[in-house]
Amino acid sequence: MSEKKIFHGGPILTMNDSIPMVECVGIEGEKIVAVGKLSDVKAKMGASAKIIDLKGNIMVPGFHDCHCHPIGYIFFQIVLNLRGLTSYEKFLTRLIEACKTRKPGEWIFGVAYDELKFENPEDRKLPNRWDLDKACPNNPVFILRFDGHVGIANSLALQEAGIDESSEPPEGSEYRKNEKGELTGVVTEQAARMFLGKYAIPSMKQVKEAALKAFNDLAARGITSLHGILSLSRGGEFEDIGAIEIPIMKAVQDQILQNMYAMIYSKSPKKIKKIKKPPLHGGEKESQFKIGAVKLFIDGSLGASTAWMLEPYTDNPTSNGLCVHDDIEELYKEMKEAHELGYQLAIHAIGDKGNRVVVDLYKRLLQESPKKDHRHRIEHVSVITPDTIKDMKELGLIASIQPPFITTDAPLIKYRLGEKRAKFTYPFKSLVDAGILIASGSDMPVEIPDPIFGLYALCTRGGFVPEQCISIHDALKSYTINAAFAAFEEDIKGSIEEGKLADLVILDKNPIEVARKNPEDLKDIKIVETIIRGKSVYKR
């Protein structure tokens, strides 16, 4: 018989607008079975139910991460993590130390390089291959910037990849050169991702240990559901490693605590049918694992100056970024195939031109193949003009956003895009005011998967274009009920209601009260307990 539990003794925020707060919640097995007054819930559940006192803490629906790379996050537990460094000198020191532990010829793969975090403005640069050569003269080295769209290879890495001054980069990519025509080692987009395949794959024991660590970390952050991006073949964010993402996912499923709605990258959506079955797709409405969307791309990132812009970059007037497709009809063909097969579409678009073109393609698609409840998405929606926002609303598109990007990118936006375009960068209030549904995520491992910090970013923006801050209510919705809607799961998740899955998080402070008193304190809220499908998976 399933254990019965009754929670009371603290505020319970349901995210159900018709009954926003309740006194008590009763769960049995995986489900919420009673919501309301303590006396009513006790009467319904019987004397055998265990009474749990929240001790003044607040219960909310479990948080979703609506855009993440679970396999990438596993690998980030294994490779050289450069997150949090505060100077270029510390970066080079970290690299030199890593070389001392490697044999000559062994690859060194560094991730999460973020020059924007360096305290000295003169340090805020990408390394070049000569810097990497000096630090590690006997090892191939590849450094991936935190956004995943630009990387830096040293001379040995370029040599092993077969790249020289005469080499042509893949479609929509660059091998950057200096004024002498020499390769600097900086590569972008697909050219950066192909280096991932050069890195020796860790043992399955290492992968499983890293997976256990990764998914426990997500639980400790209050995350109960993931919209996880996986590659069916080479390509996508992780290029050659994409070819093994599905086998790795199957191998580590026992370590995954969260529910997962998979968004599959595939140039041929028809091929997804081969994997849309157990174990990756349970086939039931309440299955822990599902496949529901096709992930596609149109451009790069702001950090790499590869986001596709209507006007040139302020700090590089010769470039508007790029479209990753030589022929836009190629992207439309993939969209139409996925749409007509019944998949949701989730298209990466960051630049204002990228977003404009994607919305125009959606308009064309829905005119040619109308579908009422398509719930198609744009992933990132980073720079977007008012006319594009208006059309997004009319088409019923969902904005899948990553709130931590606001604070991460703020230092570069004004000099890269200028004051005028900064107002249209991450304009979340404009999206909400237009009636567009926003669903929040982290793009982990690009950003730390932390919904609490995401709430802070949405409500304060770290001071960046503060008129685009949104309310704490709308921020919470983006991580709960909106997130569930974005995966066709609002009937089973996203709010505390009878019949829904018991995916719950207990916090030490009420976000609504904290935001009312001082939004800056939102980032200090702590996770007390995380419950997934009725099972406690984390306790502080």
C-alpha positions as a Python dict, from the first residue, in 0.01 Angstrom:
ca = {
    (1, 'M'): (0, 0, 0),
    (2, 'S'): (130, 348, -92),
    (3, 'E'): (233, 574, 193),
    (4, 'K'): (-3, 862, 269),
    (5, 'K'): (137, 1200, 375),
    (6, 'I'): (-32, 1521, 477),
    (7, 'F'): (166, 1849, 465),
    (8, 'H'): (56, 2153, 663),
    (9, 'G'): (195, 2416, 896),
    (10, 'G'): (317, 2663, 633),
    (11, 'P'): (191, 2851, 329),
    (12, 'I'): (116, 2632, 26),
    (13, 'L'): (129, 2820, -304),
    (14, 'T'): (-65, 2618, -563),
    (15, 'M'): (-5, 2823, -885),
    (16, 'N'): (-372, 2752, -952),
    (17, 'D'): (-517, 3100, -992),
    (18, 'S'): (-864, 2991, -881),
    (19, 'I'): (-729, 2874, -541),
    (20, 'P'): (-384, 3036, -506),
    (21, 'M'): (-313, 2935, -145),
    (22, 'V'): (-428, 2634, 59),
    (23, 'E'): (-378, 2516, 414),
    (24, 'C'): (-296, 2153, 348),
    (25, 'V'): (-188, 1902, 81),
    (26, 'G'): (-231, 1525, 95),
    (27, 'I'): (-33, 1286, -125),
    (28, 'E'): (-55, 912, -174),
    (29, 'G'): (201, 729, -383),
    (30, 'E'): (295, 946, -681),
    (31, 'K'): (-16, 1166, -672),
    (32, 'I'): (-168, 1462, -496),
    (33, 'V'): (-501, 1328, -369),
    (34, 'A'): (-634, 1608, -149),
    (35, 'V'): (-595, 1985, -126),
    (36, 'G'): (-770, 2224, 113),
    (37, 'K'): (-833, 2259, 487),
    (38, 'L'): (-648, 2028, 725),
    (39, 'S'): (-970, 1886, 869),
    (40, 'D'): (-1107, 1803, 524),
    (41, 'V'): (-783, 1646, 402),
    (42, 'K'): (-748, 1433, 718),
    (43, 'A'): (-1107, 1315, 682),
    (44, 'K'): (-1049, 1217, 320),
    (45, 'M'): (-715, 1040, 375),
    (46, 'G'): (-788, 863, 702),
    (47, 'A'): (-604, 813, 1028),
    (48, 'S'): (-317, 618, 869),
    (49, 'A'): (-185, 928, 690),
    (50, 'K'): (145, 1064, 822),
    (51, 'I'): (119, 1429, 930),
    (52, 'I'): (421, 1641, 826),
    (53, 'D'): (466, 1989, 972),
    (54, 'L'): (616, 2240, 727),
    (55, 'K'): (735, 2444, 1029),
    (56, 'G'): (653, 2771, 857),
    (57, 'N'): (835, 2683, 533),
    (58, 'I'): (646, 2729, 206),
    (59, 'M'): (551, 2454, -39),
    (60, 'V'): (533, 2527, -413),
    (61, 'P'): (498, 2310, -726),
    (62, 'G'): (823, 2151, -843),
    (63, 'F'): (1039, 2364, -1070),
    (64, 'H'): (1095, 2279, -1437),
    (65, 'D'): (1407, 2352, -1640),
    (66, 'C'): (1262, 2411, -1985),
    (67, 'H'): (1582, 2413, -2189),
    (68, 'C'): (1878, 2202, -2087),
    (69, 'H'): (2140, 1957, -2210),
    (70, 'P'): (2147, 1666, -1965),
    (71, 'I'): (2432, 1478, -2132),
    (72, 'G'): (2636, 1797, -2151),
    (73, 'Y'): (2575, 1852, -1780),
    (74, 'I'): (2699, 1501, -1705),
    (75, 'F'): (3018, 1563, -1904),
    (76, 'F'): (3072, 1893, -1721),
    (77, 'Q'): (3112, 1690, -1403),
    (78, 'I'): (3413, 1515, -1561),
    (79, 'V'): (3606, 1766, -1775),
    (80, 'L'): (3813, 2074, -1676),
    (81, 'N'): (3552, 2319, -1547),
    (82, 'L'): (3661, 2683, -1582),
    (83, 'R'): (3349, 2839, -1432),
    (84, 'G'): (3403, 3106, -1169),
    (85, 'L'): (3754, 3223, -1264),
    (86, 'T'): (3808, 3595, -1211),
    (87, 'S'): (4114, 3671, -1424),
    (88, 'Y'): (4296, 3566, -1738),
    (89, 'E'): (4604, 3483, -1529),
    (90, 'K'): (4398, 3243, -1315),
    (91, 'F'): (4269, 3078, -1631),
    (92, 'L'): (4623, 3018, -1758),
    (93, 'T'): (4732, 2890, -1415),
    (94, 'R'): (4439, 2646, -1407),
    (95, 'L'): (4540, 2522, -1753),
    (96, 'I'): (4907, 2478, -1659),
    (97, 'E'): (4803, 2279, -1352),
    (98, 'A'): (4582, 2055, -1566),
    (99, 'C'): (4873, 1983, -1800),
    (100, 'K'): (5082, 1856, -1511),
    (101, 'T'): (4830, 1576, -1452),
    (102, 'R'): (4814, 1468, -1818),
    (103, 'K'): (5051, 1257, -2024),
    (104, 'P'): (5205, 1418, -2335),
    (105, 'G'): (4960, 1391, -2624),
    (106, 'E'): (4656, 1352, -2396),
    (107, 'W'): (4371, 1589, -2478),
    (108, 'I'): (4271, 1863, -2237),
    (109, 'F'): (3914, 1981, -2273),
    (110, 'G'): (3811, 2293, -2078),
    (111, 'V'): (3453, 2416, -2048),
    (112, 'A'): (3260, 2721, -1923),
    (113, 'Y'): (3529, 2979, -2011),
    (114, 'D'): (3367, 3314, -1933),
    (115, 'E'): (3580, 3621, -1996),
    (116, 'L'): (3293, 3847, -1887),
    (117, 'K'): (3352, 3739, -1526),
    (118, 'F'): (3714, 3863, -1527),
    (119, 'E'): (3753, 4160, -1292),
    (120, 'N'): (3998, 4355, -1510),
    (121, 'P'): (3829, 4479, -1831),
    (122, 'E'): (4158, 4430, -2020),
    (123, 'D'): (4137, 4058, -1937),
    (124, 'R'): (3798, 4017, -2104),
    (125, 'K'): (3916, 3843, -2417),
    (126, 'L'): (3931, 3502, -2576),
    (127, 'P'): (4267, 3327, -2556),
    (128, 'N'): (4449, 3244, -2879),
    (129, 'R'): (4630, 2931, -2981),
    (130, 'W'): (4972, 3077, -2893),
    (131, 'D'): (4862, 3142, -2532),
    (132, 'L'): (4737, 2785, -2510),
    (133, 'D'): (5058, 2652, -2669),
    (134, 'K'): (5267, 2828, -2407),
    (135, 'A'): (5057, 2691, -2119),
    (136, 'C'): (5038, 2337, -2260),
    (137, 'P'): (5308, 2277, -2521),
    (138, 'N'): (5275, 1897, -2525),
    (139, 'N'): (4897, 1845, -2518),
    (140, 'P'): (4615, 1915, -2761),
    (141, 'V'): (4396, 2172, -2587),
    (142, 'F'): (4043, 2286, -2664),
    (143, 'I'): (3859, 2547, -2457),
    (144, 'L'): (3483, 2588, -2498),
    (145, 'R'): (3328, 2924, -2409),
    (146, 'F'): (3035, 2897, -2166),
    (147, 'D'): (2775, 2957, -2438),
    (148, 'G'): (2894, 2656, -2639),
    (149, 'H'): (2912, 2856, -2964),
    (150, 'V'): (3281, 2948, -2970),
    (151, 'G'): (3594, 2755, -2881),
    (152, 'I'): (3971, 2792, -2891),
    (153, 'A'): (4214, 2524, -3003),
    (154, 'N'): (4589, 2524, -2958),
    (155, 'S'): (4827, 2431, -3239),
    (156, 'L'): (4838, 2060, -3155),
    (157, 'A'): (4456, 2045, -3143),
    (158, 'L'): (4428, 2217, -3481),
    (159, 'Q'): (4687, 1976, -3620),
    (160, 'E'): (4500, 1669, -3489),
    (161, 'A'): (4176, 1806, -3634),
    (162, 'G'): (4345, 1849, -3973),
    (163, 'I'): (4285, 2225, -3983),
    (164, 'D'): (4529, 2469, -4143),
    (165, 'E'): (4511, 2811, -4312),
    (166, 'S'): (4373, 2656, -4632),
    (167, 'S'): (4092, 2465, -4458),
    (168, 'E'): (3730, 2562, -4520),
    (169, 'P'): (3506, 2573, -4210),
    (170, 'P'): (3176, 2383, -4195),
    (171, 'E'): (2856, 2557, -4304),
    (172, 'G'): (2768, 2852, -4082),
    (173, 'S'): (3104, 2843, -3898),
    (174, 'E'): (3435, 3030, -3884),
    (175, 'Y'): (3803, 2958, -3847),
    (176, 'R'): (3909, 3303, -3730),
    (177, 'K'): (4239, 3448, -3856),
    (178, 'N'): (4453, 3748, -3765),
    (179, 'E'): (4560, 4028, -3999),
    (180, 'K'): (4848, 3809, -4124),
    (181, 'G'): (4605, 3536, -4229),
    (182, 'E'): (4717, 3303, -3949),
    (183, 'L'): (4469, 3084, -3762),
    (184, 'T'): (4414, 3227, -3414),
    (185, 'G'): (4266, 2899, -3289),
    (186, 'V'): (3924, 3059, -3237),
    (187, 'V'): (3648, 2860, -3406),
    (188, 'T'): (3271, 2909, -3396),
    (189, 'E'): (2945, 2714, -3416),
    (190, 'Q'): (2974, 2370, -3581),
    (191, 'A'): (3350, 2415, -3617),
    (192, 'A'): (3372, 2445, -3238),
    (193, 'R'): (3143, 2151, -3172),
    (194, 'M'): (3336, 1910, -3394),
    (195, 'F'): (3629, 1928, -3151),
    (196, 'L'): (3411, 1762, -2889),
    (197, 'G'): (3440, 1437, -3079),
    (198, 'K'): (3818, 1449, -3042),
    (199, 'Y'): (3791, 1430, -2667),
    (200, 'A'): (3828, 1075, -2537),
    (201, 'I'): (3494, 948, -2409),
    (202, 'P'): (3514, 867, -2035),
    (203, 'S'): (3446, 516, -1912),
    (204, 'M'): (3085, 417, -1848),
    (205, 'K'): (3169, 396, -1477),
    (206, 'Q'): (3280, 761, -1484),
    (207, 'V'): (2969, 860, -1679),
    (208, 'K'): (2732, 689, -1437),
    (209, 'E'): (2904, 840, -1134),
    (210, 'A'): (2888, 1182, -1298),
    (211, 'A'): (2520, 1128, -1385),
    (212, 'L'): (2434, 1045, -1025),
    (213, 'K'): (2610, 1362, -911),
    (214, 'A'): (2441, 1573, -1182),
    (215, 'F'): (2083, 1466, -1119),
    (216, 'N'): (2121, 1483, -742),
    (217, 'D'): (2246, 1838, -790),
    (218, 'L'): (1934, 1921, -991),
    (219, 'A'): (1717, 1780, -712),
    (220, 'A'): (1902, 1996, -460),
    (221, 'R'): (1806, 2296, -671),
    (222, 'G'): (1435, 2207, -663),
    (223, 'I'): (1416, 2082, -1021),
    (224, 'T'): (1158, 1808, -1071),
    (225, 'S'): (1115, 1814, -1451),
    (226, 'L'): (1348, 1871, -1746),
    (227, 'H'): (1290, 1966, -2106),
    (228, 'G'): (1608, 1792, -2217),
    (229, 'I'): (1774, 1835, -2556),
    (230, 'L'): (1927, 1521, -2706),
    (231, 'S'): (2091, 1461, -3042),
    (232, 'L'): (1991, 1164, -3251),
    (233, 'S'): (2302, 1191, -3468),
    (234, 'R'): (2613, 1401, -3519),
    (235, 'G'): (2541, 1771, -3516),
    (236, 'G'): (2355, 2003, -3284),
    (237, 'E'): (2526, 2156, -2983),
    (238, 'F'): (2771, 1869, -2927),
    (239, 'E'): (2854, 1767, -3286),
    (240, 'D'): (3029, 1424, -3286),
    (241, 'I'): (2926, 1349, -2927),
    (242, 'G'): (2567, 1386, -3050),
    (243, 'A'): (2604, 1044, -3207),
    (244, 'I'): (2636, 882, -2862),
    (245, 'E'): (2393, 1097, -2660),
    (246, 'I'): (2103, 855, -2698),
    (247, 'P'): (2303, 547, -2591),
    (248, 'I'): (2442, 741, -2294),
    (249, 'M'): (2093, 854, -2196),
    (250, 'K'): (1968, 497, -2198),
    (251, 'A'): (2267, 387, -1989),
    (252, 'V'): (2212, 650, -1718),
    (253, 'Q'): (1832, 650, -1696),
    (254, 'D'): (1842, 471, -1361),
    (255, 'Q'): (2035, 769, -1220),
    (256, 'I'): (1777, 1024, -1340),
    (257, 'L'): (1545, 1142, -1063),
    (258, 'Q'): (1353, 1398, -1268),
    (259, 'N'): (1076, 1365, -1523),
    (260, 'M'): (1207, 1434, -1872),
    (261, 'Y'): (1038, 1572, -2182),
    (262, 'A'): (1290, 1522, -2463),
    (263, 'M'): (1347, 1761, -2751),
    (264, 'I'): (1539, 1574, -3019),
    (265, 'Y'): (1783, 1731, -3263),
    (266, 'S'): (1760, 1554, -3597),
    (267, 'K'): (1785, 1680, -3953),
    (268, 'S'): (1544, 1401, -4041),
    (269, 'P'): (1249, 1409, -3800),
    (270, 'K'): (1120, 1081, -3946),
    (271, 'K'): (1412, 902, -3781),
    (272, 'I'): (1288, 1000, -3435),
    (273, 'K'): (1022, 731, -3465),
    (274, 'K'): (1298, 471, -3410),
    (275, 'I'): (1363, 596, -3055),
    (276, 'K'): (1011, 709, -2963),
    (277, 'K'): (953, 398, -2757),
    (278, 'P'): (1064, 261, -2418),
    (279, 'P'): (1288, 337, -2242),
    (280, 'L'): (1313, 694, -2381),
    (281, 'H'): (939, 729, -2437),
    (282, 'G'): (703, 562, -2194),
    (283, 'G'): (401, 611, -2416),
    (284, 'E'): (166, 720, -2137),
    (285, 'K'): (47, 1064, -2035),
    (286, 'E'): (219, 1034, -1696),
    (287, 'S'): (534, 850, -1812),
    (288, 'Q'): (856, 974, -1654),
    (289, 'F'): (1027, 987, -1993),
    (290, 'K'): (870, 1126, -2310),
    (291, 'I'): (976, 1243, -2653),
    (292, 'G'): (765, 1528, -2785),
    (293, 'A'): (961, 1796, -2971),
    (294, 'V'): (1212, 1845, -3251),
    (295, 'K'): (1498, 2090, -3183),
    (296, 'L'): (1626, 2303, -3472),
    (297, 'F'): (1858, 2606, -3512),
    (298, 'I'): (1878, 2926, -3710),
    (299, 'D'): (2175, 3117, -3562),
    (300, 'G'): (2451, 3129, -3304),
    (301, 'S'): (2503, 3336, -2986),
    (302, 'L'): (2567, 3692, -2871),
    (303, 'G'): (2887, 3591, -2693),
    (304, 'A'): (3037, 3452, -3012),
    (305, 'S'): (2894, 3741, -3225),
    (306, 'T'): (2719, 3476, -3434),
    (307, 'A'): (2358, 3562, -3344),
    (308, 'W'): (2190, 3674, -3668),
    (309, 'M'): (2119, 4049, -3644),
    (310, 'L'): (1917, 4289, -3859),
    (311, 'E'): (2197, 4547, -3827),
    (312, 'P'): (2573, 4501, -3779),
    (313, 'Y'): (2724, 4452, -3437),
    (314, 'T'): (2817, 4779, -3268),
    (315, 'D'): (3163, 4648, -3179),
    (316, 'N'): (3212, 4488, -3523),
    (317, 'P'): (3037, 4691, -3796),
    (318, 'T'): (3147, 4442, -4064),
    (319, 'S'): (2935, 4158, -3921),
    (320, 'N'): (2564, 4086, -3876),
    (321, 'G'): (2633, 3742, -3731),
    (322, 'L'): (2517, 3446, -3933),
    (323, 'C'): (2245, 3204, -4026),
    (324, 'V'): (2365, 2848, -3975),
    (325, 'H'): (2188, 2740, -4295),
    (326, 'D'): (2320, 2828, -4641),
    (327, 'D'): (1964, 2779, -4767),
    (328, 'I'): (1676, 2881, -4538),
    (329, 'E'): (1450, 2643, -4730),
    (330, 'E'): (1647, 2359, -4573),
    (331, 'L'): (1530, 2472, -4229),
    (332, 'Y'): (1170, 2515, -4350),
    (333, 'K'): (1170, 2164, -4495),
    (334, 'E'): (1277, 2021, -4156),
    (335, 'M'): (1013, 2230, -3979),
    (336, 'K'): (735, 2116, -4208),
    (337, 'E'): (830, 1749, -4186),
    (338, 'A'): (834, 1759, -3804),
    (339, 'H'): (509, 1959, -3787),
    (340, 'E'): (324, 1720, -4015),
    (341, 'L'): (453, 1421, -3817),
    (342, 'G'): (287, 1571, -3509),
    (343, 'Y'): (595, 1693, -3324),
    (344, 'Q'): (623, 2019, -3138),
    (345, 'L'): (893, 2246, -3283),
    (346, 'A'): (1158, 2416, -3067),
    (347, 'I'): (1381, 2646, -3273),
    (348, 'H'): (1694, 2817, -3140),
    (349, 'A'): (1686, 3188, -3233),
    (350, 'I'): (1890, 3457, -3056),
    (351, 'G'): (1944, 3755, -3290),
    (352, 'D'): (1664, 3991, -3391),
    (353, 'K'): (1688, 3880, -3753),
    (354, 'G'): (1702, 3514, -3646),
    (355, 'N'): (1382, 3561, -3447),
    (356, 'R'): (1217, 3758, -3728),
    (357, 'V'): (1293, 3490, -3986),
    (358, 'V'): (1183, 3205, -3756),
    (359, 'V'): (850, 3377, -3688),
    (360, 'D'): (801, 3432, -4062),
    (361, 'L'): (871, 3063, -4124),
    (362, 'Y'): (620, 2967, -3855),
    (363, 'K'): (363, 3197, -4016),
    (364, 'R'): (418, 3029, -4352),
    (365, 'L'): (404, 2683, -4194),
    (366, 'L'): (78, 2746, -4012),
    (367, 'Q'): (-81, 2894, -4323),
    (368, 'E'): (16, 2591, -4531),
    (369, 'S'): (-53, 2333, -4258),
    (370, 'P'): (-290, 2483, -3997),
    (371, 'K'): (-290, 2324, -3654),
    (372, 'K'): (-474, 2468, -3354),
    (373, 'D'): (-283, 2345, -3051),
    (374, 'H'): (67, 2323, -3195),
    (375, 'R'): (248, 2492, -2901),
    (376, 'H'): (554, 2553, -3117),
    (377, 'R'): (838, 2728, -2938),
    (378, 'I'): (1125, 2965, -2994),
    (379, 'E'): (1423, 2882, -2776),
    (380, 'H'): (1606, 3183, -2626),
    (381, 'V'): (1417, 3472, -2794),
    (382, 'S'): (1713, 3687, -2690),
    (383, 'V'): (1688, 3997, -2912),
    (384, 'I'): (1343, 4058, -3055),
    (385, 'T'): (1167, 4363, -3198),
    (386, 'P'): (808, 4472, -3117),
    (387, 'D'): (673, 4366, -3459),
    (388, 'T'): (811, 4015, -3410),
    (389, 'I'): (662, 3997, -3059),
    (390, 'K'): (322, 4095, -3203),
    (391, 'D'): (342, 3819, -3462),
    (392, 'M'): (454, 3563, -3202),
    (393, 'K'): (136, 3633, -3007),
    (394, 'E'): (-86, 3605, -3313),
    (395, 'L'): (70, 3271, -3403),
    (396, 'G'): (41, 3131, -3050),
    (397, 'L'): (415, 3068, -3015),
    (398, 'I'): (577, 2995, -2679),
    (399, 'A'): (889, 3184, -2565),
    (400, 'S'): (1134, 2941, -2402),
    (401, 'I'): (1365, 3175, -2210),
    (402, 'Q'): (1678, 3144, -1995),
    (403, 'P'): (1665, 3410, -1720),
    (404, 'P'): (2029, 3370, -1605),
    (405, 'F'): (2139, 3495, -1949),
    (406, 'I'): (2028, 3845, -1843),
    (407, 'T'): (2291, 3883, -1574),
    (408, 'T'): (2558, 3686, -1763),
    (409, 'D'): (2528, 3883, -2087),
    (410, 'A'): (2463, 4229, -1939),
    (411, 'P'): (2834, 4332, -1945),
    (412, 'L'): (2866, 4266, -2318),
    (413, 'I'): (2526, 4369, -2456),
    (414, 'K'): (2567, 4746, -2455),
    (415, 'Y'): (2903, 4749, -2633),
    (416, 'R'): (2811, 4461, -2866),
    (417, 'L'): (2460, 4580, -2955),
    (418, 'G'): (2447, 4945, -2844),
    (419, 'E'): (2203, 5127, -2614),
    (420, 'K'): (1909, 5116, -2857),
    (421, 'R'): (1911, 4739, -2911),
    (422, 'A'): (1981, 4670, -2543),
    (423, 'K'): (1618, 4765, -2478),
    (424, 'F'): (1504, 4480, -2701),
    (425, 'T'): (1738, 4221, -2545),
    (426, 'Y'): (1568, 3968, -2317),
    (427, 'P'): (1250, 4184, -2315),
    (428, 'F'): (1053, 3949, -2091),
    (429, 'K'): (800, 4204, -1967),
    (430, 'S'): (719, 4296, -2327),
    (431, 'L'): (657, 3927, -2400),
    (432, 'V'): (436, 3885, -2092),
    (433, 'D'): (246, 4208, -2162),
    (434, 'A'): (182, 4088, -2518),
    (435, 'G'): (17, 3774, -2378),
    (436, 'I'): (294, 3537, -2487),
    (437, 'L'): (350, 3239, -2259),
    (438, 'I'): (705, 3230, -2123),
    (439, 'A'): (866, 2910, -1991),
    (440, 'S'): (1201, 2930, -1812),
    (441, 'G'): (1514, 2717, -1819),
    (442, 'S'): (1890, 2744, -1784),
    (443, 'D'): (2049, 2598, -2100),
    (444, 'M'): (2265, 2397, -1859),
    (445, 'P'): (2556, 2342, -1870),
    (446, 'V'): (2581, 2687, -2030),
    (447, 'E'): (2439, 2833, -1708),
    (448, 'I'): (2405, 2683, -1362),
    (449, 'P'): (2059, 2519, -1342),
    (450, 'D'): (1918, 2723, -1056),
    (451, 'P'): (1549, 2827, -1065),
    (452, 'I'): (1593, 3035, -749),
    (453, 'F'): (1854, 3249, -923),
    (454, 'G'): (1626, 3251, -1228),
    (455, 'L'): (1346, 3406, -1020),
    (456, 'Y'): (1591, 3669, -900),
    (457, 'A'): (1702, 3741, -1258),
    (458, 'L'): (1345, 3778, -1383),
    (459, 'C'): (1242, 4011, -1101),
    (460, 'T'): (1557, 4227, -1083),
    (461, 'R'): (1753, 4168, -1407),
    (462, 'G'): (2059, 4261, -1203),
    (463, 'G'): (1970, 4622, -1284),
    (464, 'F'): (1993, 4568, -1663),
    (465, 'V'): (1705, 4747, -1842),
    (466, 'P'): (1494, 4732, -1523),
    (467, 'E'): (1174, 4830, -1702),
    (468, 'Q'): (1172, 4473, -1839),
    (469, 'C'): (1149, 4314, -1491),
    (470, 'I'): (843, 4094, -1443),
    (471, 'S'): (636, 4017, -1133),
    (472, 'I'): (724, 3732, -900),
    (473, 'H'): (390, 3570, -989),
    (474, 'D'): (475, 3564, -1359),
    (475, 'A'): (829, 3449, -1277),
    (476, 'L'): (700, 3155, -1072),
    (477, 'K'): (452, 3063, -1345),
    (478, 'S'): (738, 3043, -1595),
    (479, 'Y'): (904, 2769, -1386),
    (480, 'T'): (584, 2581, -1298),
    (481, 'I'): (245, 2587, -1472),
    (482, 'N'): (368, 2764, -1788),
    (483, 'A'): (656, 2519, -1808),
    (484, 'A'): (415, 2228, -1787),
    (485, 'F'): (198, 2382, -2061),
    (486, 'A'): (505, 2418, -2283),
    (487, 'A'): (535, 2036, -2278),
    (488, 'F'): (160, 1956, -2303),
    (489, 'E'): (168, 1851, -1936),
    (490, 'E'): (-45, 2113, -1759),
    (491, 'D'): (-304, 1846, -1674),
    (492, 'I'): (-52, 1644, -1471),
    (493, 'K'): (209, 1896, -1346),
    (494, 'G'): (286, 2257, -1276),
    (495, 'S'): (39, 2330, -996),
    (496, 'I'): (-73, 2177, -668),
    (497, 'E'): (-411, 2024, -752),
    (498, 'E'): (-585, 1694, -686),
    (499, 'G'): (-493, 1429, -940),
    (500, 'K'): (-161, 1581, -1042),
    (501, 'L'): (180, 1427, -980),
    (502, 'A'): (324, 1500, -636),
    (503, 'D'): (617, 1704, -771),
    (504, 'L'): (675, 1952, -490),
    (505, 'V'): (940, 2181, -348),
    (506, 'I'): (964, 2323, 4),
    (507, 'L'): (1141, 2660, 40),
    (508, 'D'): (1261, 2835, 353),
    (509, 'K'): (1104, 3167, 250),
    (510, 'N'): (795, 3275, 57),
    (511, 'P'): (913, 3420, -278),
    (512, 'I'): (607, 3646, -298),
    (513, 'E'): (679, 3802, 41),
    (514, 'V'): (1052, 3829, -33),
    (515, 'A'): (988, 3999, -368),
    (516, 'R'): (746, 4244, -204),
    (517, 'K'): (1000, 4346, 62),
    (518, 'N'): (1326, 4334, -138),
    (519, 'P'): (1361, 4144, -469),
    (520, 'E'): (1740, 4139, -424),
    (521, 'D'): (1689, 3881, -149),
    (522, 'L'): (1521, 3632, -384),
    (523, 'K'): (1857, 3476, -468),
    (524, 'D'): (1908, 3386, -101),
    (525, 'I'): (1601, 3158, -77),
    (526, 'K'): (1703, 2801, 10),
    (527, 'I'): (1559, 2467, -99),
    (528, 'V'): (1449, 2272, 212),
    (529, 'E'): (1317, 1959, 39),
    (530, 'T'): (1243, 1832, -311),
    (531, 'I'): (976, 1569, -375),
    (532, 'I'): (939, 1396, -714),
    (533, 'R'): (642, 1170, -776),
    (534, 'G'): (576, 1154, -403),
    (535, 'K'): (933, 1053, -315),
    (536, 'S'): (1163, 1282, -118),
    (537, 'V'): (1483, 1304, -327),
    (538, 'Y'): (1658, 1589, -145),
    (539, 'K'): (1654, 1730, 207),
    (540, 'R'): (1865, 2020, 316),
}
